[in-house]
């Protein structure tokens, strides 16, 4: 495929930031039950990662406007980089909401959802890394299927978490806070699934 604009390098660079953001999110969730200072450091890491990813997104858009030949359809490039950016934006939203709501303890379900988010991010990154060659089509599609299954797992965990929350949490303020956190974390997996669908479309169209 044509390599003008180094789009695949930019996709990879962004996907790597997504994995770092997912790792920091899991670390943040684990830290909340132990150390406020450690949790704050993980929030700062997510902000830094998101800022780096924004620059990569901007560079991709600039290259898209400057390049005469592109390795993928222009709309596919735009959709993919925007989809990748949406994942990290929501990871940052989750971390900021935790800070805003002054969350100082997290449930096992919230940690589980964060771990599913990270697993999705890792598979998104793996799929993006394989995109330069359509010879990798079957492997890419298998990763996309794995992301779909993880998103379904996140749905199931969230439903269980919500049921437990409304059944057992006596403090309405805490209930509202945790409901928002669960929904945000599950939505990150939705955005990963969106990217998987974009990648699947690219493979099916170009293979």
N, C-alpha and C positions, 0 to 999 in steps of 0.2 A: 504494500500500500504506500501511497505517497507520504513523505514524512515532513513536508513543508509546515512550518509553524511549530513543530515539536509538540503537537497536541497530546500525544500519548505520554510524553514526559510530564506535561502539565497535569494530565489526569492522574498519573501515578503519584505525583507530588501532593496533590490534593487528597487523594485517597489515603496516603500515609498520615496526613494530618488528622483525618477522620479516625483512624485507628488510635492515634495518640489521644485524641479527645475522648474516645470510648474507654481507653485505659484509665484516663484521669477521672472519668465519671465513676467507674467502679471503685477506684481508690477513694474518691470523695465520699461515696456511700459508706464504705467501710470505716472511714475516718470519723464520720459524724458521731458514732457511738463511743469515740475514744478521745479525740483531741480537736478542739476548735481551731487551733493554729494550723494543724496539719490539713484540716478541711479547707481552710482559707488558701493554703498553698495550692491545693488541687484546683480550686476555683480559678486562681490566677493562671495556672497552667492552661486550663480550658480557654480562658480569654486570650492568652498568647497564641495558642494553636489556631483559634478561630480567626485572629487577626492575620496570621500567616496565610491561612486558607483564602481569606478575602483577597489578598494580594495576588494569589495564584489565579483566582477566578477573574480578577480584573485583567491580568496578563493574558489569560485565555481569550477573553472577549476582544482585547486589542489585537491579538494574533488573528482572530477570526475575521476581523474587519480588514486586516492588512494582507491576508493570504489569498492568492489567486486560485491555488489548488489546495484542497483540503482532503485528508484521508477518509473522512466520513462526510455524510450530508451535513450541511451547515446547521440545519435545525437539530440534527442529532447531537452535534457538538454542543450547541447551546443548551439543549435539554439535559445532557449528561452533566455538564459542569454546574448548571443551576441546581440539578437534583443532588449532586454531591454537596454543594454549598448548603442546601436546605437541611441535610443531615446534621452538619456541624452547628448550624444556627440553632437547631432544636436541642442539641446537647448543651450548648451554652445557655439557652432558655431554661433548661432543667436546672442547671447549676445556679443560675441567677435567682430562680424561683425558690430554691432551697435556702439561699442566702436571705432573700427578701422576706420569706416566711419564718426566718429564724429557726429552721429545723435543727434540733439538737439530738434527735434519735431517729433511727430509721428501722423499718420492719424488714424481716427476712424477704418478704415479697418484693420490696423496693430494690433490695440488693440483687435479687434474682432477675428482676426486669433489667437492671443496669448490666448484668452479666450477659443477658440475651442481646442487649444493644451492642455490647462489645463484640459478641460472636457475629452479629450481622455486619458490623463495620469491618471486621477481619475478612469476611467473605466478599464483601463489596470490593475491598482492596485487592484481593486475590483475583477476582473477575476482571477488574480494570487492568491489572498487570498483564493479563493474557490477551487483551483486546488487539494488540498490534498484529496478530496473526490469526486469521480465521481458521487455520488448521487446529486451533485450540477450541473450536466451536462447541464440541460436546462437553468438554471440561467446564467451559464458561456456563453453559446451560445447566450443568449439574450444580454449580455454585448458586445460580439463580434459584433453582429449585430448593436448595438448602436454605436460602434467605426466606423464601416463601414459607417454609416449614417453621422457621424460627419466629416469623411474624405471627403465625398461628399459635405457637407456644406462648408468645407474649400476650396475645388476646386471652388465652386460657388463664395465665397467671394473673392478669389484671382482673378478670371476672372473679376469680377466687379471692383476690386481695380486696376488691370492693365489697364482696359479700361479708368477709370477715370484718372489714372496717365499719360497715353500717350495723353489723350485729354486735360488735364488741366495744367500739369507741364511744365513751360517754360524753366526751368534750366535743361540742359541735365545731369549735374553731379548729381543733386538731383534725377532725373529720374532713373539713373543707380543705385544709392544707394537704393532707395525704391524698385526697381524691385528685387534686390538681397535679401532684407529683406523679401519681400512677398514670394519669392520662397523658402527661407529657412524655414519660418514658416509653409508653406504648406507641405514641405517635412517632417517636424516633424510628422505631422498627417499621412503621408504615412508610416512612420516607425512604428507608433502606429498600423496602419492597418496590417502591416506585422506581428507584434507580435500577434494581434488578430487572424490572419490566422494560426499562429503556435499553439496557444492555442486551437483553434477550431479543428485543426488536432489531437492534443493530446486527446481531449475529445472524438472525434469520434473513435479514435483508441483504447481507453482504457475503454470506457463505454459499 
